[in-house]
Amino acid sequence: MLCLEFSDYEEEIRNHLDGMLNGKLFDFDRDIVSIAMNYWVHGYTTGDPGNSTRIGR
């Protein structure tokens, strides 16, 4: 994932949206102003020994 350039993602998003929304009502260049990419995954936490999640620590 980190080896891909932003242009790779933009091309994939463009192709996907053009395929889903093809027609006179959607034009990628006209309708998309910007694309924000977040390379990092989001973390989730679960209870640890002592169940600190349940007691609100």
C-alpha positions in Angstrom: 0.0 0.0 0.0 2.8 2.4 0.8 4.5 1.7 -2.5 1.6 3.1 -4.5 1.5 6.7 -5.7 -1.5 9.0 -5.2 -2.0 8.9 -8.9 -2.5 5.1 -8.7 -5.3 5.6 -6.2 -6.8 8.5 -8.2 -6.9 6.4 -11.3 -8.6 3.5 -9.5 -11.2 5.8 -7.8 -11.8 7.4 -11.2 -12.4 4.1 -12.9 -14.6 2.8 -10.1 -16.8 5.9 -10.0 -17.0 6.2 -13.8 -18.2 2.6 -13.9 -20.8 3.0 -11.2 -22.1 6.5 -12.2 -21.5 6.4 -15.9 -23.7 8.8 -17.9 -24.5 12.4 -18.5 -25.2 13.1 -14.8 -21.6 12.4 -13.6 -18.3 13.7 -14.8 -15.3 13.0 -12.7 -13.4 16.1 -13.6 -16.4 18.3 -13.1 -17.9 16.7 -10.0 -14.9 15.7 -7.9 -13.1 18.6 -6.3 -10.6 16.6 -4.2 -9.7 13.2 -2.8 -8.3 12.7 0.6 -6.2 9.6 1.3 -5.4 8.1 4.7 -2.6 5.6 4.4 -2.7 4.5 8.0 -5.2 2.0 9.4 -7.3 2.9 12.4 -6.6 1.0 15.6 -9.2 -0.5 17.8 -8.9 -1.5 21.5 -10.3 -4.3 23.4 -10.3 -5.0 27.1 -7.0 -5.9 28.6 -6.4 -8.0 31.7 -8.4 -6.3 34.5 -11.1 -5.3 31.9 -10.2 -1.6 31.9 -12.7 -1.0 29.1 -15.6 -2.0 31.2 -14.7 0.1 34.2 -13.9 3.2 32.0 -10.1 3.5 32.5 
